Amino acid sequence: MEALMKVALVTGAGSGIGRATAVALYRAGYAVVLAGRRSEALQATAQQAGAPDTRILIVATDVTDIDSVRNLFARTKERFGRLDVLFNNAGISARNVLLEDVPLEHWQDVIATNLTGPFLCTQEAFKLMKSQNPKGGRIINNGSISAHVPRPNSAPYTAAKHAITGLTRSTALDGRPHDIACGQIDIGNADTTMAGEMKRGVPQANGSLAVEPTIEVDHVAQAVVYMAGLPLNANVPFITVMATQMPYVGRG
């Protein structure tokens, strides 16, 4: 039975978009691998989805550590035999710090989690998806509105998300001969813990502070489920899901 099921792996599955998407994929019939740094948070996601269940595998993972990533994919293959969908979601936000004052350690932490982590997971997904039968699969990267327009004082985060767009394009191209599709979801103001400051006011390009509208995280999760459910001969390279009235298009 497990060999017939579609298998999805979600990084950063312990909270926010990752949790909502993992639950949505589970409810859509996928076997789901929950990856994240905190085991207790992953257990809470599993409980929300409907654990205990043989369709859920929890693997505590640090996506910045290559051995941890390799263990994640080895455990996935051991349990389910294949991987159909990887959602590269794990990420951290940037501090609101002047560009010239960003500590090197913070820059390195953001790049390691938001860019190197998805790259390492993509490498391991390629190895598994190319070798399985039937071969192929889909990789979905969590980009951001910041992949197109930055917020003030967000150089590490914005640089990482711009780079994710390059990774998405390269992955889609390099995966094409192997039936591996890749797309990116750019999210604007989903109502997660990371976006809590939106309701208090966030810096704008003109130097002011403004409260910004948010959207329910379930809308993002359903968009990922849609992307994941396409046949491999169809792909959504880029999709944007955002609060309609947030300052993104135009001049505010």
Secondary structure as GFF3:
##gff-version 3
##sequence-region A 1 252
A	DSSP	three_ten_helix	2	4	.	.	.	ID=ss1
A	DSSP	beta_strand	7	11	.	.	.	ID=ss2
A	DSSP	alpha_helix	16	27	.	.	.	ID=ss3
A	DSSP	beta_strand	31	36	.	.	.	ID=ss4
A	DSSP	alpha_helix	39	49	.	.	.	ID=ss5
A	DSSP	beta_strand	56	60	.	.	.	ID=ss6
A	DSSP	alpha_helix	66	80	.	.	.	ID=ss7
A	DSSP	beta_strand	85	88	.	.	.	ID=ss8
A	DSSP	three_ten_helix	99	101	.	.	.	ID=ss9
A	DSSP	alpha_helix	104	111	.	.	.	ID=ss10
A	DSSP	pi_helix	112	116	.	.	.	ID=ss11
A	DSSP	alpha_helix	117	131	.	.	.	ID=ss12
A	DSSP	beta_strand	137	142	.	.	.	ID=ss13
A	DSSP	three_ten_helix	145	147	.	.	.	ID=ss14
A	DSSP	alpha_helix	155	175	.	.	.	ID=ss15
A	DSSP	three_ten_helix	176	178	.	.	.	ID=ss16
A	DSSP	beta_strand	180	188	.	.	.	ID=ss17
A	DSSP	three_ten_helix	193	199	.	.	.	ID=ss18
A	DSSP	beta_strand	202	203	.	.	.	ID=ss19
A	DSSP	beta_strand	209	210	.	.	.	ID=ss20
A	DSSP	alpha_helix	217	229	.	.	.	ID=ss21
A	DSSP	beta_strand	238	242	.	.	.	ID=ss22
###
